[in-house]
Structures are given as C-alpha cells and as structure tokens.
C-alpha cells in the first residue's frame, strides 16, 4: 500500500477526515498535515505547499489537497518544484490526471463535490497506473518548465 499525505484548509477539513478514513480502511498510511480542525480559518497555500513538499521530499508517495473549490490549493501545490497537482471534478478527470499527467497530488473542492464523488475520485486516481508512450515526452516538457524556474 501507499503512504499518502493529506492537507486541507478549513473548508476542506471534513472531506479530508472522510478521505483519511477511506484511505486507512483500504490499508494506506495517512500522513495528516493539517489542519487539526475546521472551525478556525486557515490559509490554503500553507497546506497545499506542505502536501507538495511531503511528496517531493519522499515523506509520502502521493498527496491529496483539499480546499473549498480546489483551485487555490492546487495553485499552491503546483508552486512546489516537482509537483504535478491536478484539480479534478469526477472519476474521469481523476483517472486521466494520473494516467496522462502522472499527477502526484490530487486536488479536490469540498464545496463543489459531494463526499461520494470525492471518494470515488480518490479511488479511481489511486487505482490508475501512470501511462507511458506519448505521455512521457510531454512530462519531460513539464519537467523542463519546472527546472527553468
């Protein structure tokens, strides 16, 4: 099984907790990077970057980051060199983000997805094998952009 880093802002806290239970039940190890509750307002860049750093620092195999829409936390996670964070909205985008883009951080919007859709996205993402062939050349181009920062 895998070690998966989880982080959210206050808006994503409840969904993060649901995902942690599902991941643990599936045999994965969860690295919860916070926050500790959803009652206090916190800043999504802190948690998106924490998830990204956990993944590129090999503290986790993959990461999942959650905020209200998923937009802000995906932007923050993608600022970490080596992160390929993908904001997904359904099982298809979750699967394709892993297969085509080798996404290593999954981003979800707690205010725009129902819990079951989010859990289905997580399951599809984890069950998808990153593709090869034409996708590898495109990933090399992304890595070159990252290196040019």
C-alpha positions as CSV (number, residue, x, y, z in Angstrom):
1,X,0.0,0.0,0.0
2,X,1.0,3.6,-0.1
3,X,1.8,6.5,2.2
4,X,-0.4,9.4,1.3
5,X,-0.1,13.0,2.6
6,X,-3.3,14.8,3.2
7,X,-3.8,18.5,3.8
8,X,-6.7,21.0,3.6
9,X,-7.8,24.4,4.6
10,X,-10.8,24.8,7.0
11,X,-13.3,24.4,4.2
12,X,-11.8,21.0,3.2
13,X,-11.4,19.7,6.7
14,X,-14.5,17.5,6.9
15,X,-13.8,16.0,3.5
16,X,-10.2,15.4,4.5
17,X,-11.3,13.5,7.5
18,X,-13.7,11.3,5.4
19,X,-10.9,10.6,2.9
20,X,-8.5,9.7,5.7
21,X,-10.9,7.1,7.0
22,X,-11.3,5.6,3.5
23,X,-7.6,5.5,2.9
24,X,-6.9,3.9,6.2
25,X,-9.6,1.3,5.6
26,X,-8.1,0.5,2.3
27,X,-4.7,-0.2,4.0
28,X,-2.9,3.0,3.1
29,X,-0.8,5.0,5.6
30,X,-2.1,8.6,6.0
31,X,0.2,11.5,6.8
32,X,-2.2,14.2,8.0
33,X,-0.6,17.6,7.5
34,X,-3.5,19.5,9.0
35,X,-5.3,21.5,10.0
36,X,-6.4,19.9,13.3
37,X,-10.0,21.3,13.0
38,X,-12.3,23.0,10.6
39,X,-13.5,25.7,13.0
40,X,-10.7,28.1,12.6
41,X,-9.9,29.8,9.3
42,X,-6.5,28.8,7.9
43,X,-4.7,29.6,4.6
44,X,-4.8,27.0,1.8
45,X,-1.3,27.9,0.5
46,X,0.2,26.6,3.7
47,X,-1.4,23.2,3.4
48,X,-1.1,22.9,-0.4
49,X,2.7,23.6,-0.2
50,X,3.0,21.2,2.8
51,X,1.4,18.4,0.8
52,X,3.7,19.2,-2.2
53,X,6.8,19.2,-0.1
54,X,5.9,15.9,1.5
55,X,5.6,14.3,-1.9
56,X,8.7,15.7,-3.5
57,X,10.6,15.1,-0.2
58,X,9.6,11.4,-0.2
59,X,7.7,11.7,3.1
60,X,4.7,10.4,1.1
61,X,4.2,8.5,-2.2
62,X,1.3,10.7,-3.2
63,X,-0.7,13.6,-1.8
64,X,-4.2,14.8,-1.6
65,X,-5.0,18.5,-1.0
66,X,-8.5,20.0,-0.4
67,X,-9.9,23.5,-0.1
68,X,-13.3,25.0,-0.9
69,X,-13.0,24.8,-4.7
70,X,-9.7,23.0,-5.0
71,X,-8.4,25.9,-7.1
72,X,-6.3,27.8,-4.6
73,X,-4.8,24.7,-3.0
74,X,-3.9,23.3,-6.5
75,X,-2.2,26.5,-7.4
76,X,-0.2,26.5,-4.2
77,X,0.8,22.8,-4.5
78,X,2.0,23.4,-8.1
79,X,4.4,26.1,-6.9
80,X,6.5,23.3,-5.3
81,X,9.1,22.1,-7.8
82,X,8.4,18.6,-8.9
83,X,4.7,18.6,-8.0
84,X,2.1,17.8,-10.6
85,X,-1.1,18.7,-8.8
86,X,-4.4,18.1,-10.6
87,X,-7.7,19.6,-9.7
88,X,-10.4,17.0,-10.6
89,X,-14.1,17.1,-10.7
90,X,-15.1,13.5,-11.4
91,X,-13.8,10.0,-11.9
92,X,-12.8,10.6,-15.5
93,X,-10.6,13.6,-14.7
94,X,-9.1,11.8,-11.7
95,X,-8.2,8.8,-13.8
96,X,-6.8,10.8,-16.7
97,X,-4.8,13.1,-14.4
98,X,-2.9,10.0,-13.2
99,X,-2.7,8.2,-16.5
100,X,-1.8,11.1,-18.8
101,X,-0.2,13.6,-16.5
102,X,1.3,11.4,-13.8
103,X,-0.3,13.7,-11.2
104,X,1.3,13.1,-7.8
105,X,-1.1,15.4,-5.9
106,X,-4.8,15.1,-6.3
107,X,-6.8,18.3,-5.5
108,X,-10.4,18.4,-4.6
109,X,-13.0,21.1,-3.9
110,X,-15.0,20.3,-0.8
111,X,-17.7,22.9,-1.6
112,X,-18.2,21.7,-5.2
113,X,-18.1,17.9,-4.9
114,X,-20.2,15.6,-2.8
115,X,-18.4,13.3,-0.5
116,X,-19.1,10.2,-2.5
117,X,-17.9,11.8,-5.7
118,X,-14.7,12.9,-4.0
119,X,-14.2,9.4,-2.5
120,X,-14.8,7.9,-6.0
121,X,-12.2,10.3,-7.4
122,X,-9.7,9.2,-4.9
123,X,-10.3,5.6,-5.5
124,X,-10.0,6.0,-9.3
125,X,-6.9,8.1,-9.0
126,X,-5.2,5.5,-6.8
127,X,-6.2,2.6,-9.0
128,X,-4.8,4.2,-12.2
129,X,-1.4,3.3,-13.4
130,X,0.6,6.2,-14.9
131,X,0.7,5.8,-18.7
132,X,3.8,5.6,-20.9
133,X,4.4,6.2,-24.6
134,X,3.4,9.7,-25.8
135,X,2.8,10.9,-22.2
136,X,6.4,10.7,-21.2
137,X,7.6,13.3,-23.7
138,X,5.0,15.7,-22.5
139,X,6.1,15.1,-18.9
140,X,9.7,15.8,-19.9
141,X,8.5,19.2,-21.2
142,X,6.7,19.9,-18.0
143,X,9.8,19.0,-16.0
144,X,11.9,21.3,-18.2
145,X,9.5,24.2,-17.4
146,X,9.8,23.3,-13.7
147,X,13.6,23.3,-14.0
148,X,13.6,26.7,-15.7
149,X,12.0,28.5,-12.7
